[in-house]
Structure formats: C-alpha cells, structure tokens
Amino acid sequence: MRDETRQPIIIAKDVHKWYGHFHVLQGINMEVQKGEVIVIFGPSGSGKSTFIRTINRLEEHQKGQIIVDGIELTSDMHNIERIRMETGMVFQQFNLFPHLTVLENVMLAPMQVRKIDKAKAEESAIQLLTRVGIPEQSKKYPGQLSGGQQQRVAIARALAMQPKIMLFDEPTSALDPEMIKEVLDVMVELARSGMTMLVVTHEMGFARAVADRMFFFDKGQIVESGKPSDIFSDPKEDRTKLFLSQILTH
C-alpha cells in the first residue's frame, strides 16, 4: 500500500499539546502515505483522540509541525479551511442535525461549502447512502434511526465532501454490540477502496483486517508502532503487551 517515493499526505513532527499543566501530547511523530489505513489504539487518556483532532485543527497543537496534503496547519484560517475541506471526520457521537432528514444531512455541506447544486447533491447523497447500506432511510429523521444507522449516515455525510482523508474518533464506542459490525463493515469497504484513513479504535478485528500500520499511544507518547501482524504476534514493549492482553481477552 505504501509508496515510499511519494510525499506523505500527513506529516506530524514533534507535536506537543498541553491542557494547562497537563502535557497531553509529548512529541508525536507520524507520517501517513496516501491510501494508508492507520489504526491508533491505547488506554483512555493516552492522547489518541486529541492527536487525531489536531489534524483538522479541532484541537490546536502548541509545538511541532502538522502538514496535511502539503499545507501546514497554523493559526491561518485560510489554511485551516483548506485542510478541513479535504478531511472528513466521524466522531463517537453522530452529531447529525435532528431537524433535517437523513438525505438533507448528507446534502447540506456539499451545497453550502462546495456550492454544488441541489439536484447533483441529492444524486450524490443517495449514492452514498446506498454505499453505506441505508438508502431506504433517506426520508427519515436521525431520531428515527438506530445508533448504527446514524453512524453510517455520519460516514456518508463526511464522504459527501469528497475528502482525501477520513478521520475516525472511536466511531463504534457509543454503539450497542450488535450495531458495531454494520459500521465496521462500511469502514472496511472504505479502507479497501483506497481511502486514507486514521482510525482511533479498540476494534482489534478491524485493525487486523485492514490496517497497514498500528500506533500504540500511552501517556501522550507513541510507545510502539508496526504492522498488525507484528503488533499482534510479537509486540516489543511491555506496555503494549499488557494492553493487548487486557483488550484481546474480552
């Protein structure tokens, strides 16, 4: 999957962030190639979600460099907006507009931000809802859907902006167990289609199936990284071994 001759689509160099005195990110270094699927895992409070949120400036880093698709993230709003145009984000909570139908939720951003006309936006939205397996829900409101269906709408909504990168922040952690698979199936299809993805998750089956590389975060640092086969069969660090032994027994 990786092409070493290309410029990485995401570069993080010595990224630090503090919340007051709490040093939440302590020198994160990561390069992601176009089309690569990265899984970030680790205990709660390890900085995983904070890091992924710095990539589209939902969180501001205070030291180091983040470059997305050749654009450096600074306080320059123009650059932030350019990066957000190319970066789709899916959260734990679905953040859908409750007063809009499923179809309207997916159509909204392309019409407002990319100035796509209504007919084209609707056609694209229906295609995306079909892709995530819920075209028949298009006229319903989010409150009428299950959590798994709402999360699939959220994925379709993010894809509607035709992003180059998709960021997932624990997208299945708020779901009932029987709904997790339907969301992961959509993410697996997306990964296999060649989308660049960064996924914060505890779903190790997903990581094993589609991740190109995994990064284990603990206490604001990357403790270990490698291919899933190496991480699962031969983790080098004791902290990684302990975490995997706890998570894989459930």
Phi, psi and chi 1 to 4 in degrees:
 res  aa     phi    psi   chi1   chi2   chi3   chi4
   1 MET       -  -38.9 -177.1   79.3   65.4      -
   2 ARG   -81.7  142.2  -59.4 -178.0   69.5 -159.5
   3 ASP  -121.0  103.6 -178.7  -11.4      -      -
   4 GLU   -68.5  -13.6  -57.9  -63.7  -12.1      -
   5 THR   -82.4  -15.1   61.6      -      -      -
   6 ARG   -90.4  155.5  -76.3 -165.1 -165.3  151.9
   7 GLN   -70.1  130.9  178.3   75.7   -7.5      -
   8 PRO   -58.3  148.6  -20.2   31.0      -      -
   9 ILE   -81.1  -25.3 -164.4  165.4      -      -
  10 ILE  -131.2  130.0  -61.3  169.0      -      -
  11 ILE  -127.6  123.5  -59.6  169.8      -      -
  12 ALA  -118.4  122.8      -      -      -      -
  13 LYS  -122.6  115.5  -77.1 -175.3 -170.5  168.9
  14 ASP    49.4   51.7 -166.2   31.1      -      -
  15 VAL   -83.2  126.3  172.7      -      -      -
  16 HIS  -123.2  146.8  -68.3 -103.3      -      -
  17 LYS  -147.4  140.5  178.3  171.4  179.0   63.4
  18 TRP  -121.0  142.6  -71.7  -97.7      -      -
  19 TYR  -108.3  100.3  -68.4  123.6      -      -
  20 GLY    61.3 -119.8      -      -      -      -
  21 HIS   -90.6   -7.8  -65.5  -64.3      -      -
  22 PHE   -83.1  117.7  179.2   48.9      -      -
  23 HIS   -89.6   88.4 -164.1  175.6      -      -
  24 VAL   -79.4  -32.9   63.1      -      -      -
  25 LEU  -122.1  123.7  -64.2  176.7      -      -
  26 GLN  -119.8   68.8  -57.4  179.2   22.8      -
  27 GLY    82.0   56.6      -      -      -      -
  28 ILE   -81.4  128.7  -60.0  -64.1      -      -
  29 ASN  -122.2  127.3  -68.9  -70.2      -      -
  30 MET  -158.4  138.8 -173.2 -175.2  -64.7      -
  31 GLU  -124.4  134.6  -69.1 -167.5   -4.6      -
  32 VAL  -122.2  126.0 -179.5      -      -      -
  33 GLN   -83.2  154.9  -56.1  -65.9  -33.9      -
  34 LYS   -57.8  132.5 -171.4  177.8 -179.9 -168.4
  35 GLY    84.6    0.5      -      -      -      -
  36 GLU   -84.8  145.9 -149.5  174.6    5.3      -
  37 VAL  -110.5  116.8  178.4      -      -      -
  38 ILE  -111.4  129.0  -58.5  -66.3      -      -
  39 VAL  -108.7  127.9  164.4      -      -      -
  40 ILE  -109.8  125.2  -62.5  169.7      -      -
  41 PHE  -138.6  164.7   70.1  110.6      -      -
  42 GLY   153.4  173.6      -      -      -      -
  43 PRO   -67.9  164.7   21.7  -29.7      -      -
  44 SER   -59.5  141.7  -64.1      -      -      -
  45 GLY    80.3   11.6      -      -      -      -
  46 SER   -88.1   -5.0   59.0      -      -      -
  47 GLY    99.4    3.2      -      -      -      -
  48 LYS   -59.8  -53.8  -44.2  178.9  -63.4  -70.2
  49 SER   -67.4  -38.3  -68.6      -      -      -
  50 THR   -60.2  -44.4  -58.7      -      -      -
  51 PHE   -62.0  -47.6  172.5   66.7      -      -
  52 ILE   -64.4  -29.8 -153.6  169.1      -      -
  53 ARG   -77.9  -17.3  -70.3  165.3   69.8   93.3
  54 THR   -74.6  -20.2   62.0      -      -      -
  55 ILE   -70.8  -25.3  -67.4  170.2      -      -
  56 ASN  -120.0   23.3   62.3   -5.9      -      -
  57 ARG    66.9   23.0 -158.5   63.1  166.7 -168.2
  58 LEU   -70.3  -25.3  -70.5  175.8      -      -
  59 GLU  -124.4  142.9  -63.0  -81.0    0.5      -
  60 GLU   -98.3  127.9 -175.4  178.4  -16.5      -
  61 HIS   -85.6  149.0   62.9  -70.3      -      -
  62 GLN  -103.3  -13.2  -76.0  120.8  -10.7      -
  63 LYS  -150.9  149.7 -175.5 -176.1  166.8 -164.0
  64 GLY    95.9 -172.9      -      -      -      -
  65 GLN  -128.0  137.2  -99.9 -170.4  -38.7      -
  66 ILE  -127.6  122.6  -62.4  175.0      -      -
  67 ILE  -121.8  123.5  -60.0  165.2      -      -
  68 VAL  -119.0  117.5 -179.4      -      -      -
  69 ASP    52.0   42.6 -160.0   23.6      -      -
  70 GLY    82.9   -1.6      -      -      -      -
  71 ILE  -110.0  127.1  -56.6  165.6      -      -
  72 GLU   -82.2  135.8 -178.4  165.3    2.4      -
  73 LEU   -81.4  111.3  -99.0  177.8      -      -
  74 THR  -127.5 -165.4   61.7      -      -      -
  75 SER   -79.4    0.9   53.3      -      -      -
  76 ASP   -66.4  111.5 -179.3  -29.0      -      -
  77 MET   -62.1  -32.7  -88.7  -47.7  -63.4      -
  78 HIS   -61.8  -44.9  178.0   62.9      -      -
  79 ASN   -65.8  -40.6  -79.5    0.9      -      -
  80 ILE   -60.3  -44.8  -66.7  169.8      -      -
  81 GLU   -65.0  -39.7  -76.3  167.1    7.9      -
  82 ARG   -62.2  -42.6  -76.8  170.7   67.1 -162.1
  83 ILE   -67.8  -41.3  -74.1  168.0      -      -
  84 ARG   -65.2  -29.2  -74.7 -178.2  179.3  164.2
  85 MET   -63.8  -30.0  -71.1  -93.7  -77.3      -
  86 GLU  -100.1    0.4  -54.0  -63.4  -11.6      -
  87 THR  -125.9  112.0  -49.1      -      -      -
  88 GLY   -88.0  146.3      -      -      -      -
  89 MET  -132.8  134.3 -179.0  112.7 -163.3      -
  90 VAL  -124.1  126.2  178.7      -      -      -
  91 PHE  -103.1  174.8  -57.0   89.8      -      -
  92 GLN   -60.1  -50.2  -67.0  179.5   35.5      -
  93 GLN   -90.2  147.6  -55.8  -60.1  -25.5      -
  94 PHE   -77.9  -26.5  -36.7  120.0      -      -
  95 ASN    54.9   34.6  -61.7  -18.6      -      -
  96 LEU   -82.4  153.9  -60.2  171.3      -      -
  97 PHE   -78.0  115.1  -66.6  109.5      -      -
  98 PRO   -67.3  -24.0   21.3  -29.8      -      -
  99 HIS   -88.8   -3.3   62.6  -71.4      -      -
 100 LEU  -107.5  148.3  -62.0 -179.9      -      -
 101 THR   -68.7  167.9   65.4      -      -      -
 102 VAL   -54.1  -47.9  164.6      -      -      -
 103 LEU   -61.0  -44.1 -168.9   64.3      -      -
 104 GLU   -65.9  -36.2  -70.9  165.2  -16.5      -
 105 ASN   -59.1  -41.1  -95.3  -78.7      -      -
 106 VAL   -76.3  -31.6  179.6      -      -      -
 107 MET   -78.2  -25.0  -71.0  168.7   61.2      -
 108 LEU   -58.5  -56.1 -174.5   64.9      -      -
 109 ALA   -63.8  -44.7      -      -      -      -
 110 PRO   -58.7  -36.1  -24.2   32.8      -      -
 111 MET   -72.5  -42.9  -71.9  170.7   61.8      -
 112 GLN   -79.3  -41.2  -72.3 -165.9  -18.2      -
 113 VAL   -93.9  -45.6 -179.7      -      -      -
 114 ARG   -94.3   -1.5  -66.7 -150.3 -174.1  -93.8
 115 LYS    58.6   35.9  -51.4  -59.0 -179.3 -163.4
 116 ILE   -80.0  139.3  -68.7  169.1      -      -
 117 ASP   -70.7  159.1   69.9   70.8      -      -
 118 LYS   -58.6  -44.6 -173.0  176.4  179.0 -177.1
 119 ALA   -62.1  -44.3      -      -      -      -
 120 LYS   -68.1  -39.4 -166.5  171.9  176.0 -171.8
 121 ALA   -63.9  -38.4      -      -      -      -
 122 GLU   -68.3  -42.7 -177.0  169.6  -14.6      -
 123 GLU   -60.3  -45.5 -178.3 -173.2   -7.9      -
 124 SER   -64.7  -41.6  171.9      -      -      -
 125 ALA   -62.3  -42.0      -      -      -      -
 126 ILE   -65.1  -39.4  -70.5  167.5      -      -
 127 GLN   -61.2  -41.7  -73.4  173.9   -8.1      -
 128 LEU   -70.4  -39.1  -73.6  166.8      -      -
 129 LEU   -65.2  -33.0  -70.5  170.0      -      -
 130 THR   -66.9  -41.9  -58.2      -      -      -
 131 ARG   -61.0  -37.7 -176.0  175.5 -179.2 -177.7
 132 VAL   -91.8    4.5  -60.3      -      -      -
 133 GLY    86.5   19.3      -      -      -      -
 134 ILE  -137.4   45.0   44.8  170.6      -      -
 135 PRO   -61.8  -28.2   24.7  -34.1      -      -
 136 GLU   -72.9  -10.0   73.1  -73.1   -9.3      -
 137 GLN   -95.0    5.9  -52.5  -67.0  -14.2      -
 138 SER   -60.1  -31.4   64.8      -      -      -
 139 LYS   -93.2   -3.1  -62.7  -69.8 -168.6  -82.0
 140 LYS   -82.7  167.0  -70.1 -174.5 -179.8  174.7
 141 TYR   -99.2  153.8  -70.3   88.2      -      -
 142 PRO   -50.8  -38.6  -30.8   36.6      -      -
 143 GLY   -63.7  -15.6      -      -      -      -
 144 GLN   -91.4   -1.7  -62.1  172.8  -76.4      -
 145 LEU  -104.7  156.3  -88.3   54.3      -      -
 146 SER   -71.4  166.2   71.1      -      -      -
 147 GLY   -59.5  -40.9      -      -      -      -
 148 GLY   -64.6  -39.3      -      -      -      -
 149 GLN   -67.2  -40.8  -71.0  169.9  -28.5      -
 150 GLN   -62.4  -39.7  -71.2 -172.8   62.4      -
 151 GLN   -67.8  -34.5 -167.9   61.5  -66.8      -
 152 ARG   -68.2  -34.1  -73.0 -171.8  -81.6  164.8
 153 VAL   -63.6  -41.8  175.1      -      -      -
 154 ALA   -61.2  -37.9      -      -      -      -
 155 ILE   -66.6  -44.5  -66.4  170.7      -      -
 156 ALA   -60.6  -40.6      -      -      -      -
 157 ARG   -63.1  -42.0 -178.2 -178.2   59.1  177.7
 158 ALA   -65.4  -40.4      -      -      -      -
 159 LEU   -68.5  -23.3  -69.2  172.8      -      -
 160 ALA   -62.0  -23.7      -      -      -      -
 161 MET   -84.8    4.1  -73.4  -67.7  -73.2      -
 162 GLN    52.6   53.8  -60.5  178.0  -39.7      -
 163 PRO   -72.8  156.7   30.7  -36.1      -      -
 164 LYS   -86.1  -22.7  -67.1 -179.8  179.8  175.9
 165 ILE  -133.5  139.1  -61.8  161.2      -      -
 166 MET  -117.8  129.0  -74.7  -76.4  -76.5      -
 167 LEU  -109.3  129.9  -53.0  173.8      -      -
 168 PHE  -122.0  120.5  -68.1   86.6      -      -
 169 ASP  -106.9   93.7 -174.1    6.1      -      -
 170 GLU    46.9   58.8  -59.4 -158.4   36.6      -
 171 PRO   -68.4  -14.4   25.5  -34.9      -      -
 172 THR  -111.7    1.5   58.9      -      -      -
 173 SER   -71.3  -21.5   64.1      -      -      -
 174 ALA   -94.7    4.4      -      -      -      -
 175 LEU   -98.3  150.4  -60.9  178.3      -      -
 176 ASP   -66.4  150.5  -67.1  -26.8      -      -
 177 PRO   -52.4  -39.2  -27.8   34.1      -      -
 178 GLU   -71.5  -14.8   67.5  -89.4   17.0      -
 179 MET   -93.4  -14.3  -65.4  173.9 -169.8      -
 180 ILE   -63.6  -43.5  -70.0  173.2      -      -
 181 LYS   -61.6  -39.9 -176.3  178.2 -176.4  -60.0
 182 GLU   -65.3  -32.0   64.4 -168.9   51.1      -
 183 VAL   -76.2  -43.9  173.2      -      -      -
 184 LEU   -61.9  -36.4  -69.5  177.1      -      -
 185 ASP   -59.8  -41.5  -75.3  -13.5      -      -
 186 VAL   -63.8  -41.7  170.9      -      -      -
 187 MET   -67.6  -36.5  -67.6  169.6   60.8      -
 188 VAL   -63.1  -45.1  167.4      -      -      -
 189 GLU   -60.6  -41.9 -174.4  -83.9  -36.2      -
 190 LEU   -63.6  -43.7 -167.2   57.5      -      -
 191 ALA   -61.4  -42.1      -      -      -      -
 192 ARG   -73.9  -14.8  -70.4 -179.0  173.1  151.5
 193 SER   -81.0   -8.0   76.0      -      -      -
 194 GLY   101.5    8.3      -      -      -      -
 195 MET   -69.1  137.6  174.7   65.4   75.5      -
 196 THR   -72.9  124.0  -53.9      -      -      -
 197 MET  -135.0  135.9  -65.1  166.8   63.0      -
 198 LEU  -117.4  121.5  -89.9   72.3      -      -
 199 VAL  -126.4  116.6 -174.9      -      -      -
 200 VAL   -88.3  117.4  173.9      -      -      -
 201 THR  -160.5  157.2 -173.2      -      -      -
 202 HIS  -102.7    4.5  -68.2  -56.4      -      -
 203 GLU   -81.7   91.4  -62.1  -65.3  -24.4      -
 204 MET   -71.9  -25.1  -66.2  -64.6  104.9      -
 205 GLY   -64.5  -41.1      -      -      -      -
 206 PHE   -62.1  -45.9  170.3   81.6      -      -
 207 ALA   -59.3  -44.9      -      -      -      -
 208 ARG   -62.8  -36.2 -151.3 -174.2  -75.1  -92.4
 209 ALA   -75.9  -41.2      -      -      -      -
 210 VAL  -130.4  -11.5  -64.0      -      -      -
 211 ALA   -68.9  138.9      -      -      -      -
 212 ASP   -82.4  -40.3  -67.6  -60.9      -      -
 213 ARG  -144.1  154.5  -74.5 -176.7  -62.2  151.8
 214 MET  -123.0  144.3  -62.6  174.2   68.0      -
 215 PHE  -124.5  122.5  -72.8   78.6      -      -
 216 PHE   -95.8  116.9  176.9   57.9      -      -
 217 PHE   -99.0  140.6  -84.3   51.8      -      -
 218 ASP  -153.3  131.1 -166.4   17.7      -      -
 219 LYS    51.2   44.3  -62.8  178.0 -179.3  170.1
 220 GLY    79.5    8.6      -      -      -      -
 221 GLN  -130.2  156.4  -61.6  175.9  -36.0      -
 222 ILE   -84.8  111.9  -65.4  171.8      -      -
 223 VAL   -81.7  -37.7  173.7      -      -      -
 224 GLU  -158.0  148.0 -174.3  165.4   -5.4      -
 225 SER  -144.5  157.5   64.9      -      -      -
 226 GLY   168.0 -178.3      -      -      -      -
 227 LYS   -69.9  151.4  -65.8  177.3  179.1  176.4
 228 PRO   -53.8  -39.7  -26.1   33.3      -      -
 229 SER   -59.5  -38.5   54.1      -      -      -
 230 ASP   -74.8  -42.7  -63.3  -30.1      -      -
 231 ILE   -62.1  -43.0  -65.9  -72.7      -      -
 232 PHE   -78.3  -38.5  -72.5  120.4      -      -
 233 SER   -93.0  -26.1   63.8      -      -      -
 234 ASP  -149.2   59.6 -171.6   24.1      -      -
 235 PRO   -64.6  141.0   21.9  -28.8      -      -
 236 LYS   -88.4  -35.3  -59.7  -73.4 -176.2  -78.9
 237 GLU   -95.8  141.9  -59.6  -65.5  -32.2      -
 238 ASP   -60.3  -37.8  -72.1  -18.8      -      -
 239 ARG   -64.4  -37.7  -81.6  145.3   81.4 -171.0
 240 THR   -65.5  -45.9  -42.6      -      -      -
 241 LYS   -58.4  -44.9  -70.6  174.1 -172.3  170.4
 242 LEU   -64.5  -46.4  177.4   62.9      -      -
 243 PHE   -62.0  -45.9 -176.1   78.9      -      -
 244 LEU   -63.7  -37.7  -74.3  171.6      -      -
 245 SER   -65.0  -33.2   73.0      -      -      -
 246 GLN   -75.3  -43.4  -68.6  167.9  -25.5      -
 247 ILE   -77.3  -33.1 -158.6  167.8      -      -
 248 LEU   -82.1   -9.8  -66.2  173.2      -      -
 249 THR   -85.6  -15.1   52.5      -      -      -
 250 HIS   -78.1      -  -67.0  -55.9      -      -
